[in-house]
Amino acid sequence: MKKQILAGGAMLLALALTGCASVGSESLRKETETSVSQKLVQGKTTKAEVRAIFGSPTKTSFTDGGLEIWNYDFTNVSADAISYVPIVGMFGGSASGKKKELVVMYDEKDIVKRYAMSEADVHQKTGLFNR
């Protein structure tokens, strides 16, 4: 009886840990291409305004010409139904969700020169046999 209770508790803990996960810039969680286009205007929005809206970028880089580029990304995945099947999920489950990415390039005056927002479906294997 104790072994069954312990096994059941361990299974519930494993399910809770594999339920869902998000990583990246939380400011993108509710954003869409449309909502971003209403907040950013090429040639007008400043770097300070972008920081106020989306926070600090997850990555900063520069073009060969010295223009600054900020990257924001956010991924949110949830375990697929097969992951909740006892034993099967431990060996070969999967998770699905969305990945969002916002790239903003600034001109020499720290004004948005260009930006791109994308959203894509993601699918990843989990478990011991995750190939």
N, C-alpha and C positions, 0 to 999 in steps of 0.2 A: 504494500500500500504506500509506504513512504517513498519507494523507488518510483512509483507511478506519479506521485505528487511532484517529486523533484524533476522527473522527466517532463511533465506538463509545464512546470514553471520555467524550465530551461527553454522549452519550445516557445512559450509566450515571450520570453525575453529575446530570443533570436528573431521572432517575427517583429517585435517592436523595433529592434535595431535595424532591420532591413526594410522597414515601411516606406520612408521617403527621406530624401536628402536634398538640400539646396546648397549651392556654393557660388560665390562671386558677389557682385554688387547688388545689394538688396534694392537699391533705387530703381533697378530695371524690372523688378518683379511684376509690376502692373502696367509697364509701358508696352506700347505697340508702335508700329511704324507710324500710324496716324497720330498718336498722342505725342510722339517725339517731334513730328513735323509741326505740331502746333506750338511747341516750346522752343525750338531752335530755328533761327532764320539765318541763312547764309548771308554773310556780309553785314550782319547787324548784331547778333548775339555775341556777348563778350565771354572771355575765359572765366571771369569772375561769376557771371550769370550761370554758366554751365556748371561750375563747381557748386553754386548755391542750389541748383536743381538736382544734380546727380551725385554730388559729393566728390571725393578724390577718385581719380581713375585707378583701375587695377593695373594698368601698364601705361608707361609714357615712352615715346620714341620720337625720332626726328628724321625728316626726309634728307636726302643728299643736299638739298638747298637750305637746310636749317630750319624748316617749318616744323613746329611741334605737333605731335599726334597723341591724342588721349584715347585709350581703349577701356571700355567698360564691358564686362560680361557677367551673365547670370545663367546658371543651369539649375533646373529643378526636376528631379526624377522621383518616381514612385515605383515601388515593387509591383511587378505584374502578378496576376492571379496565380500563376504556376509557382511563384516563390512562396506562397502560403500553404502549399501542399506539403504535409510533414514528410521528411526525409528527401523527397524530390527537390524541394527548394534549396536544401543544403548543398546538393550536388550540382545543380544546374538551373538556377532561376534566372530571371531577367528583370530589368527595370526600364521604364520608358518615361519620357518627359519632353521638356522644351529647353532649348538653349537660345539665349538672346545675346546679341552683341551690338554695341554702339561704338562707332569709331568717329572721332571728331578731329579734324585738322584745322589748325589756326594759321592765320596770315602773320605777317611781321608785326602787326599792331595788336595781336592777341584777340582778333575777331574771328568768328567761325568762317572758315573759307569753304569747307565742305564737311559733310557728315553722311554716315550711312548707318541705318538700323536694320538688323536682320533677325529673323526668328526661324529656327529649324527644329524639326523633331529629332530626338536622340533616342537611341536604344543601346543598352549595354547588358552584357551577360554578367551574372554574378554566380557565386557558389564555387565549389572545388573544381568543377569542370567547366570553366568559363570561356571556352574557345568557340 
